[in-house]
């Protein structure tokens, strides 16, 4: 049986990727949007994508020991 840590990392990675894609997909320059809020949203989405990648690669590394 595999370690439960693999499944935890997969779920956390998937959740981070879901939230990042929601942020990046809804970021839109409309009336009332400030430069800081627009680029801040994109930066948060980027960091969440990086975190998702780290979790997914860590899960793959545990499986391929």
N, CA, C, O and CB atoms as a CASP TS submission, in Angstrom:
PFRMAT TS
TARGET T0000
AUTHOR 0000-0000-0000
METHOD Language model
MODEL 1
PARENT N/A
ATOM      1  N   UNK     1       0.839  -1.190   0.000  1.00  0.00           N
ATOM      2  CA  UNK     1       0.000   0.000   0.000  1.00  0.00           C
ATOM      3  C   UNK     1       0.878   1.246   0.000  1.00  0.00           C
ATOM      4  O   UNK     1       1.917   1.293   0.659  1.00  0.00           O
ATOM      5  CB  UNK     1      -0.951   0.002   1.218  1.00  0.00           C
ATOM      6  N   UNK     2       0.450   2.232  -0.737  1.00  0.00           N
ATOM      7  CA  UNK     2       1.226   3.452  -0.856  1.00  0.00           C
ATOM      8  C   UNK     2       1.058   4.329   0.378  1.00  0.00           C
ATOM      9  O   UNK     2       0.134   4.165   1.175  1.00  0.00           O
ATOM     10  CB  UNK     2       0.819   4.217  -2.106  1.00  0.00           C
ATOM     11  N   UNK     3       1.975   5.246   0.496  1.00  0.00           N
ATOM     12  CA  UNK     3       1.916   6.159   1.633  1.00  0.00           C
ATOM     13  C   UNK     3       0.753   7.131   1.452  1.00  0.00           C
ATOM     14  O   UNK     3       0.504   7.597   0.340  1.00  0.00           O
ATOM     15  CB  UNK     3       3.251   6.928   1.791  1.00  0.00           C
ATOM     16  N   UNK     4       0.043   7.437   2.530  1.00  0.00           N
ATOM     17  CA  UNK     4      -1.066   8.401   2.413  1.00  0.00           C
ATOM     18  C   UNK     4      -0.585   9.814   2.095  1.00  0.00           C
ATOM     19  O   UNK     4      -1.372  10.655   1.660  1.00  0.00           O
ATOM     20  CB  UNK     4      -1.874   8.423   3.704  1.00  0.00           C
ATOM     21  N   UNK     5       0.700  10.076   2.308  1.00  0.00           N
ATOM     22  CA  UNK     5       1.261  11.401   2.028  1.00  0.00           C
ATOM     23  C   UNK     5       1.147  11.737   0.538  1.00  0.00           C
ATOM     24  O   UNK     5       0.984  12.900   0.169  1.00  0.00           O
ATOM     25  CB  UNK     5       2.737  11.467   2.476  1.00  0.00           C
ATOM     26  N   UNK     6       1.234  10.716  -0.309  1.00  0.00           N
ATOM     27  CA  UNK     6       1.124  10.935  -1.755  1.00  0.00           C
ATOM     28  C   UNK     6      -0.244  11.512  -2.090  1.00  0.00           C
ATOM     29  O   UNK     6      -0.343  12.472  -2.854  1.00  0.00           O
ATOM     30  CB  UNK     6       1.358   9.616  -2.534  1.00  0.00           C
ATOM     31  N   UNK     7      -1.281  10.943  -1.532  1.00  0.00           N
ATOM     32  CA  UNK     7      -2.644  11.409  -1.819  1.00  0.00           C
ATOM     33  C   UNK     7      -2.891  12.801  -1.264  1.00  0.00           C
ATOM     34  O   UNK     7      -3.595  13.602  -1.880  1.00  0.00           O
ATOM     35  CB  UNK     7      -3.669  10.438  -1.243  1.00  0.00           C
ATOM     36  N   UNK     8      -2.323  13.091  -0.116  1.00  0.00           N
ATOM     37  CA  UNK     8      -2.460  14.437   0.466  1.00  0.00           C
ATOM     38  C   UNK     8      -1.795  15.461  -0.445  1.00  0.00           C
ATOM     39  O   UNK     8      -2.360  16.526  -0.697  1.00  0.00           O
ATOM     40  CB  UNK     8      -1.835  14.496   1.891  1.00  0.00           C
ATOM     41  N   UNK     9      -0.587  15.146  -0.946  1.00  0.00           N
ATOM     42  CA  UNK     9       0.109  16.065  -1.844  1.00  0.00           C
ATOM     43  C   UNK     9      -0.653  16.244  -3.150  1.00  0.00           C
ATOM     44  O   UNK     9      -0.708  17.354  -3.679  1.00  0.00           O
ATOM     45  CB  UNK     9       1.522  15.561  -2.130  1.00  0.00           C
ATOM     46  N   UNK    10      -1.239  15.182  -3.677  1.00  0.00           N
ATOM     47  CA  UNK    10      -2.015  15.290  -4.912  1.00  0.00           C
ATOM     48  C   UNK    10      -3.241  16.170  -4.720  1.00  0.00           C
ATOM     49  O   UNK    10      -3.559  16.988  -5.584  1.00  0.00           O
ATOM     50  CB  UNK    10      -2.438  13.906  -5.397  1.00  0.00           C
ATOM     51  N   UNK    11      -3.925  16.011  -3.607  1.00  0.00           N
ATOM     52  CA  UNK    11      -5.127  16.813  -3.345  1.00  0.00           C
ATOM     53  C   UNK    11      -4.752  18.283  -3.142  1.00  0.00           C
ATOM     54  O   UNK    11      -5.414  19.168  -3.685  1.00  0.00           O
ATOM     55  CB  UNK    11      -5.884  16.273  -2.101  1.00  0.00           C
ATOM     56  N   UNK    12      -3.709  18.547  -2.373  1.00  0.00           N
ATOM     57  CA  UNK    12      -3.289  19.936  -2.143  1.00  0.00           C
ATOM     58  C   UNK    12      -2.847  20.578  -3.452  1.00  0.00           C
ATOM     59  O   UNK    12      -3.185  21.730  -3.725  1.00  0.00           O
ATOM     60  CB  UNK    12      -2.144  19.999  -1.103  1.00  0.00           C
ATOM     61  N   UNK    13      -2.094  19.839  -4.264  1.00  0.00           N
ATOM     62  CA  UNK    13      -1.657  20.359  -5.562  1.00  0.00           C
ATOM     63  C   UNK    13      -2.824  20.656  -6.478  1.00  0.00           C
ATOM     64  O   UNK    13      -2.821  21.671  -7.175  1.00  0.00           O
ATOM     65  CB  UNK    13      -0.725  19.376  -6.234  1.00  0.00           C
ATOM     66  N   UNK    14      -3.825  19.788  -6.488  1.00  0.00           N
ATOM     67  CA  UNK    14      -4.992  20.002  -7.339  1.00  0.00           C
ATOM     68  C   UNK    14      -5.794  21.213  -6.871  1.00  0.00           C
ATOM     69  O   UNK    14      -6.290  21.986  -7.690  1.00  0.00           O
ATOM     70  CB  UNK    14      -5.879  18.754  -7.352  1.00  0.00           C
ATOM     71  N   UNK    15      -5.920  21.377  -5.568  1.00  0.00           N
ATOM     72  CA  UNK    15      -6.660  22.531  -5.030  1.00  0.00           C
ATOM     73  C   UNK    15      -5.929  23.838  -5.344  1.00  0.00           C
ATOM     74  O   UNK    15      -6.555  24.828  -5.721  1.00  0.00           O
ATOM     75  CB  UNK    15      -6.854  22.386  -3.499  1.00  0.00           C
ATOM     76  N   UNK    16      -4.603  23.837  -5.187  1.00  0.00           N
ATOM     77  CA  UNK    16      -3.830  25.038  -5.525  1.00  0.00           C
ATOM     78  C   UNK    16      -3.971  25.381  -7.001  1.00  0.00           C
ATOM     79  O   UNK    16      -4.111  26.551  -7.356  1.00  0.00           O
ATOM     80  CB  UNK    16      -2.350  24.842  -5.172  1.00  0.00           C
ATOM     81  N   UNK    17      -3.935  24.366  -7.864  1.00  0.00           N
ATOM     82  CA  UNK    17      -4.064  24.616  -9.290  1.00  0.00           C
ATOM     83  C   UNK    17      -5.469  25.113  -9.646  1.00  0.00           C
ATOM     84  O   UNK    17      -5.627  25.974 -10.512  1.00  0.00           O
ATOM     85  CB  UNK    17      -3.739  23.348 -10.075  1.00  0.00           C
ATOM     86  N   UNK    18      -6.477  24.572  -8.981  1.00  0.00           N
ATOM     87  CA  UNK    18      -7.852  25.018  -9.220  1.00  0.00           C
ATOM     88  C   UNK    18      -8.026  26.485  -8.847  1.00  0.00           C
ATOM     89  O   UNK    18      -8.587  27.265  -9.616  1.00  0.00           O
ATOM     90  CB  UNK    18      -8.842  24.154  -8.428  1.00  0.00           C
ATOM     91  N   UNK    19      -7.546  26.856  -7.671  1.00  0.00           N
ATOM     92  CA  UNK    19      -7.690  28.242  -7.218  1.00  0.00           C
ATOM     93  C   UNK    19      -6.891  29.191  -8.120  1.00  0.00           C
ATOM     94  O   UNK    19      -7.362  30.278  -8.456  1.00  0.00           O
ATOM     95  CB  UNK    19      -7.224  28.382  -5.750  1.00  0.00           C
ATOM     96  N   UNK    20      -5.686  28.775  -8.506  1.00  0.00           N
ATOM     97  CA  UNK    20      -4.863  29.612  -9.384  1.00  0.00           C
ATOM     98  C   UNK    20      -5.522  29.811 -10.738  1.00  0.00           C
ATOM     99  O   UNK    20      -5.493  30.915 -11.283  1.00  0.00           O
ATOM    100  CB  UNK    20      -3.482  28.994  -9.567  1.00  0.00           C
ATOM    101  N   UNK    21      -6.112  28.764 -11.285  1.00  0.00           N
ATOM    102  CA  UNK    21      -6.759  28.909 -12.585  1.00  0.00           C
ATOM    103  C   UNK    21      -8.024  29.756 -12.480  1.00  0.00           C
ATOM    104  O   UNK    21      -8.362  30.477 -13.419  1.00  0.00           O
ATOM    105  CB  UNK    21      -7.093  27.536 -13.167  1.00  0.00           C
ATOM    106  N   UNK    22      -8.723  29.678 -11.357  1.00  0.00           N
ATOM    107  CA  UNK    22      -9.884  30.546 -11.158  1.00  0.00           C
ATOM    108  C   UNK    22      -9.465  32.008 -11.102  1.00  0.00           C
ATOM    109  O   UNK    22     -10.103  32.862 -11.717  1.00  0.00           O
ATOM    110  CB  UNK    22     -10.627  30.161  -9.874  1.00  0.00           C
ATOM    111  N   UNK    23      -8.399  32.299 -10.370  1.00  0.00           N
ATOM    112  CA  UNK    23      -7.908  33.680 -10.275  1.00  0.00           C
ATOM    113  C   UNK    23      -7.438  34.182 -11.637  1.00  0.00           C
ATOM    114  O   UNK    23      -7.821  35.272 -12.064  1.00  0.00           O
ATOM    115  CB  UNK    23      -6.760  33.777  -9.250  1.00  0.00           C
ATOM    116  N   UNK    24      -6.619  33.401 -12.313  1.00  0.00           N
ATOM    117  CA  UNK    24      -6.052  33.843 -13.589  1.00  0.00           C
ATOM    118  C   UNK    24      -7.125  33.945 -14.669  1.00  0.00           C
ATOM    119  O   UNK    24      -7.057  34.822 -15.530  1.00  0.00           O
ATOM    120  CB  UNK    24      -4.947  32.885 -14.040  1.00  0.00           C
ATOM    121  N   UNK    25      -8.095  33.072 -14.629  1.00  0.00           N
ATOM    122  CA  UNK    25      -9.144  33.102 -15.640  1.00  0.00           C
ATOM    123  C   UNK    25     -10.115  34.253 -15.475  1.00  0.00           C
ATOM    124  O   UNK    25     -10.722  34.703 -16.447  1.00  0.00           O
ATOM    125  CB  UNK    25      -9.897  31.824 -15.617  1.00  0.00           C
ATOM    126  N   UNK    26     -10.265  34.729 -14.254  1.00  0.00           N
ATOM    127  CA  UNK    26     -11.211  35.817 -14.001  1.00  0.00           C
ATOM    128  C   UNK    26     -10.544  37.185 -13.900  1.00  0.00           C
ATOM    129  O   UNK    26     -11.228  38.193 -13.723  1.00  0.00           O
ATOM    130  CB  UNK    26     -11.972  35.542 -12.736  1.00  0.00           C
ATOM    131  N   UNK    27      -9.229  37.232 -14.008  1.00  0.00           N
ATOM    132  CA  UNK    27      -8.533  38.521 -13.974  1.00  0.00           C
ATOM    133  C   UNK    27      -8.839  39.275 -15.258  1.00  0.00           C
ATOM    134  O   UNK    27      -8.554  38.793 -16.355  1.00  0.00           O
ATOM    135  CB  UNK    27      -6.992  38.330 -13.795  1.00  0.00           C
ATOM    136  N   UNK    28      -9.412  40.443 -15.118  1.00  0.00           N
ATOM    137  CA  UNK    28      -9.855  41.199 -16.277  1.00  0.00           C
ATOM    138  C   UNK    28      -9.688  42.684 -15.995  1.00  0.00           C
ATOM    139  O   UNK    28      -9.981  43.158 -14.897  1.00  0.00           O
ATOM    140  CB  UNK    28     -11.324  40.865 -16.629  1.00  0.00           C
ATOM    141  N   UNK    29      -9.218  43.403 -16.987  1.00  0.00           N
ATOM    142  CA  UNK    29      -9.033  44.847 -16.828  1.00  0.00           C
ATOM    143  C   UNK    29     -10.339  45.543 -17.201  1.00  0.00           C
ATOM    144  O   UNK    29     -10.636  45.732 -18.380  1.00  0.00           O
ATOM    145  CB  UNK    29      -7.843  45.371 -17.709  1.00  0.00           C
ATOM    146  N   UNK    30     -11.112  45.922 -16.190  1.00  0.00           N
ATOM    147  CA  UNK    30     -12.391  46.599 -16.408  1.00  0.00           C
ATOM    148  C   UNK    30     -12.367  47.935 -15.676  1.00  0.00           C
ATOM    149  O   UNK    30     -11.392  48.275 -15.006  1.00  0.00           O
ATOM    150  CB  UNK    30     -13.590  45.719 -15.922  1.00  0.00           C
ATOM    151  N   UNK    31     -13.437  48.672 -15.814  1.00  0.00           N
ATOM    152  CA  UNK    31     -13.534  49.970 -15.155  1.00  0.00           C
ATOM    153  C   UNK    31     -13.464  49.795 -13.636  1.00  0.00           C
ATOM    154  O   UNK    31     -14.227  49.015 -13.066  1.00  0.00           O
ATOM    155  CB  UNK    31     -14.844  50.689 -15.558  1.00  0.00           C
ATOM    156  N   UNK    32     -12.575  50.500 -12.996  1.00  0.00           N
ATOM    157  CA  UNK    32     -12.425  50.414 -11.555  1.00  0.00           C
ATOM    158  C   UNK    32     -11.293  49.510 -11.110  1.00  0.00           C
ATOM    159  O   UNK    32     -10.976  49.467  -9.921  1.00  0.00           O
ATOM    160  CB  UNK    32     -13.690  49.941 -10.954  1.00  0.00           C
ATOM    161  N   UNK    33     -10.674  48.784 -12.033  1.00  0.00           N
ATOM    162  CA  UNK    33      -9.557  47.913 -11.687  1.00  0.00           C
ATOM    163  C   UNK    33      -8.290  48.745 -11.573  1.00  0.00           C
ATOM    164  O   UNK    33      -7.956  49.512 -12.476  1.00  0.00           O
ATOM    165  CB  UNK    33      -9.382  46.788 -12.736  1.00  0.00           C
ATOM    166  N   UNK    34      -7.595  48.589 -10.469  1.00  0.00           N
ATOM    167  CA  UNK    34      -6.331  49.291 -10.317  1.00  0.00           C
ATOM    168  C   UNK    34      -5.201  48.418 -10.838  1.00  0.00           C
ATOM    169  O   UNK    34      -5.334  47.200 -10.953  1.00  0.00           O
ATOM    170  CB  UNK    34      -6.088  49.677  -8.845  1.00  0.00           C
ATOM    171  N   UNK    35      -4.105  49.058 -11.145  1.00  0.00           N
ATOM    172  CA  UNK    35      -2.944  48.323 -11.631  1.00  0.00           C
ATOM    173  C   UNK    35      -2.446  47.340 -10.587  1.00  0.00           C
ATOM    174  O   UNK    35      -2.076  46.212 -10.914  1.00  0.00           O
ATOM    175  CB  UNK    35      -1.828  49.285 -12.020  1.00  0.00           C
ATOM    176  N   UNK    36      -2.435  47.763  -9.342  1.00  0.00           N
ATOM    177  CA  UNK    36      -1.942  46.906  -8.267  1.00  0.00           C
ATOM    178  C   UNK    36      -2.830  45.677  -8.066  1.00  0.00           C
ATOM    179  O   UNK    36      -2.326  44.576  -7.845  1.00  0.00           O
ATOM    180  CB  UNK    36      -1.853  47.699  -6.968  1.00  0.00           C
ATOM    181  N   UNK    37      -4.130  45.860  -8.142  1.00  0.00           N
ATOM    182  CA  UNK    37      -5.019  44.718  -7.924  1.00  0.00           C
ATOM    183  C   UNK    37      -4.948  43.730  -9.085  1.00  0.00           C
ATOM    184  O   UNK    37      -5.003  42.519  -8.868  1.00  0.00           O
ATOM    185  CB  UNK    37      -6.460  45.196  -7.731  1.00  0.00           C
ATOM    186  N   UNK    38      -4.827  44.230 -10.312  1.00  0.00           N
ATOM    187  CA  UNK    38      -4.749  43.343 -11.467  1.00  0.00           C
ATOM    188  C   UNK    38      -3.473  42.517 -11.436  1.00  0.00           C
ATOM    189  O   UNK    38      -3.518  41.292 -11.551  1.00  0.00           O
ATOM    190  CB  UNK    38      -4.822  44.147 -12.762  1.00  0.00           C
ATOM    191  N   UNK    39      -2.345  43.178 -11.281  1.00  0.00           N
ATOM    192  CA  UNK    39      -1.074  42.457 -11.267  1.00  0.00           C
ATOM    193  C   UNK    39      -0.887  41.656  -9.983  1.00  0.00           C
ATOM    194  O   UNK    39      -0.198  40.637  -9.979  1.00  0.00           O
ATOM    195  CB  UNK    39       0.080  43.430 -11.438  1.00  0.00           C
ATOM    196  N   UNK    40      -1.497  42.114  -8.900  1.00  0.00           N
ATOM    197  CA  UNK    40      -1.453  41.335  -7.666  1.00  0.00           C
ATOM    198  C   UNK    40      -2.185  40.010  -7.803  1.00  0.00           C
ATOM    199  O   UNK    40      -1.723  38.982  -7.308  1.00  0.00           O
ATOM    200  CB  UNK    40      -2.048  42.133  -6.524  1.00  0.00           C
ATOM    201  N   UNK    41      -3.331  40.039  -8.477  1.00  0.00           N
ATOM    202  CA  UNK    41      -4.081  38.806  -8.725  1.00  0.00           C
ATOM    203  C   UNK    41      -3.286  37.849  -9.591  1.00  0.00           C
ATOM    204  O   UNK    41      -3.258  36.645  -9.334  1.00  0.00           O
ATOM    205  CB  UNK    41      -5.421  39.118  -9.385  1.00  0.00           C
ATOM    206  N   UNK    42      -2.642  38.381 -10.616  1.00  0.00           N
ATOM    207  CA  UNK    42      -1.821  37.526 -11.474  1.00  0.00           C
ATOM    208  C   UNK    42      -0.617  36.963 -10.720  1.00  0.00           C
ATOM    209  O   UNK    42      -0.213  35.826 -10.959  1.00  0.00           O
ATOM    210  CB  UNK    42      -1.349  38.307 -12.699  1.00  0.00           C
ATOM    211  N   UNK    43      -0.046  37.750  -9.815  1.00  0.00           N
ATOM    212  CA  UNK    43       1.086  37.266  -9.022  1.00  0.00           C
ATOM    213  C   UNK    43       0.649  36.156  -8.064  1.00  0.00           C
ATOM    214  O   UNK    43       1.361  35.168  -7.885  1.00  0.00           O
ATOM    215  CB  UNK    43       1.722  38.425  -8.235  1.00  0.00           C
ATOM    216  N   UNK    44      -0.510  36.322  -7.457  1.00  0.00           N
ATOM    217  CA  UNK    44      -1.030  35.277  -6.562  1.00  0.00           C
ATOM    218  C   UNK    44      -1.296  34.004  -7.343  1.00  0.00           C
ATOM    219  O   UNK    44      -0.985  32.912  -6.868  1.00  0.00           O
ATOM    220  CB  UNK    44      -2.321  35.748  -5.855  1.00  0.00           C
ATOM    221  N   UNK    45      -1.866  34.126  -8.532  1.00  0.00           N
ATOM    222  CA  UNK    45      -2.125  32.951  -9.368  1.00  0.00           C
ATOM    223  C   UNK    45      -0.813  32.263  -9.750  1.00  0.00           C
ATOM    224  O   UNK    45      -0.731  31.035  -9.755  1.00  0.00           O
ATOM    225  CB  UNK    45      -2.908  33.351 -10.638  1.00  0.00           C
ATOM    226  N   UNK    46       0.199  33.051 -10.067  1.00  0.00           N
ATOM    227  CA  UNK    46       1.502  32.479 -10.426  1.00  0.00           C
ATOM    228  C   UNK    46       2.126  31.725  -9.263  1.00  0.00           C
ATOM    229  O   UNK    46       2.650  30.626  -9.445  1.00  0.00           O
ATOM    230  CB  UNK    46       2.449  33.576 -10.895  1.00  0.00           C
ATOM    231  N   UNK    47       2.075  32.300  -8.082  1.00  0.00           N
ATOM    232  CA  UNK    47       2.639  31.644  -6.896  1.00  0.00           C
ATOM    233  C   UNK    47       1.869  30.362  -6.569  1.00  0.00           C
ATOM    234  O   UNK    47       2.472  29.359  -6.186  1.00  0.00           O
ATOM    235  CB  UNK    47       2.615  32.603  -5.683  1.00  0.00           C
ATOM    236  N   UNK    48       0.556  30.390  -6.718  1.00  0.00           N
ATOM    237  CA  UNK    48      -0.232  29.183  -6.476  1.00  0.00           C
ATOM    238  C   UNK    48       0.080  28.096  -7.499  1.00  0.00           C
ATOM    239  O   UNK    48       0.099  26.916  -7.149  1.00  0.00           O
ATOM    240  CB  UNK    48      -1.722  29.511  -6.504  1.00  0.00           C
ATOM    241  N   UNK    49       0.323  28.463  -8.747  1.00  0.00           N
ATOM    242  CA  UNK    49       0.727  27.476  -9.758  1.00  0.00           C
ATOM    243  C   UNK    49       2.083  26.869  -9.413  1.00  0.00           C
ATOM    244  O   UNK    49       2.291  25.667  -9.576  1.00  0.00           O
ATOM    245  CB  UNK    49       0.778  28.124 -11.155  1.00  0.00           C
ATOM    246  N   UNK    50       2.998  27.700  -8.938  1.00  0.00           N
ATOM    247  CA  UNK    50       4.298  27.176  -8.522  1.00  0.00           C
ATOM    248  C   UNK    50       4.151  26.213  -7.342  1.00  0.00           C
ATOM    249  O   UNK    50       4.785  25.158  -7.316  1.00  0.00           O
ATOM    250  CB  UNK    50       5.242  28.327  -8.150  1.00  0.00           C
ATOM    251  N   UNK    51       3.322  26.576  -6.378  1.00  0.00           N
ATOM    252  CA  UNK    51       3.095  25.704  -5.222  1.00  0.00           C
ATOM    253  C   UNK    51       2.446  24.389  -5.660  1.00  0.00           C
ATOM    254  O   UNK    51       2.803  23.326  -5.154  1.00  0.00           O
ATOM    255  CB  UNK    51       2.208  26.415  -4.172  1.00  0.00           C
ATOM    256  N   UNK    52       1.507  24.454  -6.589  1.00  0.00           N
ATOM    257  CA  UNK    52       0.868  23.240  -7.093  1.00  0.00           C
ATOM    258  C   UNK    52       1.895  22.344  -7.767  1.00  0.00           C
ATOM    259  O   UNK    52       1.878  21.128  -7.579  1.00  0.00           O
ATOM    260  CB  UNK    52      -0.263  23.588  -8.074  1.00  0.00           C
ATOM    261  N   UNK    53       2.779  22.931  -8.542  1.00  0.00           N
ATOM    262  CA  UNK    53       3.831  22.150  -9.192  1.00  0.00           C
ATOM    263  C   UNK    53       4.752  21.487  -8.199  1.00  0.00           C
ATOM    264  O   UNK    53       5.156  20.340  -8.395  1.00  0.00           O
ATOM    265  CB  UNK    53       4.634  23.023 -10.111  1.00  0.00           C
ATOM    266  N   UNK    54       5.092  22.192  -7.133  1.00  0.00           N
ATOM    267  CA  UNK    54       5.964  21.611  -6.106  1.00  0.00           C
ATOM    268  C   UNK    54       5.281  20.430  -5.440  1.00  0.00           C
ATOM    269  O   UNK    54       5.911  19.397  -5.213  1.00  0.00           O
ATOM    270  CB  UNK    54       6.346  22.668  -5.052  1.00  0.00           C
ATOM    271  N   UNK    55       4.003  20.570  -5.125  1.00  0.00           N
ATOM    272  CA  UNK    55       3.281  19.464  -4.492  1.00  0.00           C
ATOM    273  C   UNK    55       3.160  18.263  -5.430  1.00  0.00           C
ATOM    274  O   UNK    55       3.325  17.124  -4.995  1.00  0.00           O
ATOM    275  CB  UNK    55       1.889  19.925  -4.053  1.00  0.00           C
ATOM    276  N   UNK    56       2.876  18.504  -6.704  1.00  0.00           N
ATOM    277  CA  UNK    56       2.710  17.404  -7.642  1.00  0.00           C
ATOM    278  C   UNK    56       4.033  16.699  -7.919  1.00  0.00           C
ATOM    279  O   UNK    56       4.066  15.474  -8.032  1.00  0.00           O
ATOM    280  CB  UNK    56       2.107  17.910  -8.941  1.00  0.00           C
ATOM    281  N   UNK    57       5.114  17.448  -8.028  1.00  0.00           N
ATOM    282  CA  UNK    57       6.419  16.833  -8.232  1.00  0.00           C
ATOM    283  C   UNK    57       6.849  16.060  -6.989  1.00  0.00           C
ATOM    284  O   UNK    57       7.459  14.997  -7.101  1.00  0.00           O
ATOM    285  CB  UNK    57       7.464  17.897  -8.587  1.00  0.00           C
ATOM    286  N   UNK    58       6.539  16.584  -5.817  1.00  0.00           N
ATOM    287  CA  UNK    58       6.865  15.864  -4.586  1.00  0.00           C
ATOM    288  C   UNK    58       6.110  14.544  -4.489  1.00  0.00           C
ATOM    289  O   UNK    58       6.663  13.536  -4.048  1.00  0.00           O
ATOM    290  CB  UNK    58       6.552  16.730  -3.371  1.00  0.00           C
ATOM    291  N   UNK    59       4.853  14.552  -4.900  1.00  0.00           N
ATOM    292  CA  UNK    59       4.082  13.313  -4.886  1.00  0.00           C
ATOM    293  C   UNK    59       4.663  12.304  -5.859  1.00  0.00           C
ATOM    294  O   UNK    59       4.724  11.112  -5.559  1.00  0.00           O
ATOM    295  CB  UNK    59       2.618  13.587  -5.225  1.00  0.00           C
ATOM    296  N   UNK    60       5.093  12.776  -7.027  1.00  0.00           N
ATOM    297  CA  UNK    60       5.685  11.875  -8.017  1.00  0.00           C
ATOM    298  C   UNK    60       7.012  11.319  -7.524  1.00  0.00           C
ATOM    299  O   UNK    60       7.345  10.165  -7.794  1.00  0.00           O
ATOM    300  CB  UNK    60       5.884  12.599  -9.351  1.00  0.00           C
ATOM    301  N   UNK    61       7.769  12.136  -6.803  1.00  0.00           N
ATOM    302  CA  UNK    61       9.067  11.680  -6.295  1.00  0.00           C
ATOM    303  C   UNK    61       8.878  10.611  -5.223  1.00  0.00           C
ATOM    304  O   UNK    61       9.666   9.669  -5.145  1.00  0.00           O
ATOM    305  CB  UNK    61       9.876  12.866  -5.727  1.00  0.00           C
ATOM    306  N   UNK    62       7.844  10.746  -4.398  1.00  0.00           N
ATOM    307  CA  UNK    62       7.579   9.740  -3.370  1.00  0.00           C
ATOM    308  C   UNK    62       7.197   8.407  -4.016  1.00  0.00           C
ATOM    309  O   UNK    62       7.620   7.345  -3.561  1.00  0.00           O
ATOM    310  CB  UNK    62       6.458  10.218  -2.419  1.00  0.00           C
ATOM    311  N   UNK    63       6.398   8.473  -5.077  1.00  0.00           N
ATOM    312  CA  UNK    63       5.963   7.246  -5.744  1.00  0.00           C
ATOM    313  C   UNK    63       7.117   6.551  -6.439  1.00  0.00           C
ATOM    314  O   UNK    63       7.178   5.321  -6.456  1.00  0.00           O
ATOM    315  CB  UNK    63       4.866   7.550  -6.748  1.00  0.00           C
ATOM    316  N   UNK    64       8.034   7.318  -7.012  1.00  0.00           N
ATOM    317  CA  UNK    64       9.136   6.752  -7.810  1.00  0.00           C
ATOM    318  C   UNK    64      10.381   6.475  -7.002  1.00  0.00           C
ATOM    319  O   UNK    64      11.467   6.417  -7.578  1.00  0.00           O
ATOM    320  CB  UNK    64       9.485   7.678  -8.933  1.00  0.00           C
ATOM    321  N   UNK    65      10.281   6.303  -5.711  1.00  0.00           N
ATOM    322  CA  UNK    65      11.441   5.996  -4.882  1.00  0.00           C
ATOM    323  C   UNK    65      12.094   4.712  -5.325  1.00  0.00           C
ATOM    324  O   UNK    65      13.092   4.293  -4.738  1.00  0.00           O
ATOM    325  CB  UNK    65      11.046   5.901  -3.421  1.00  0.00           C
TER
END
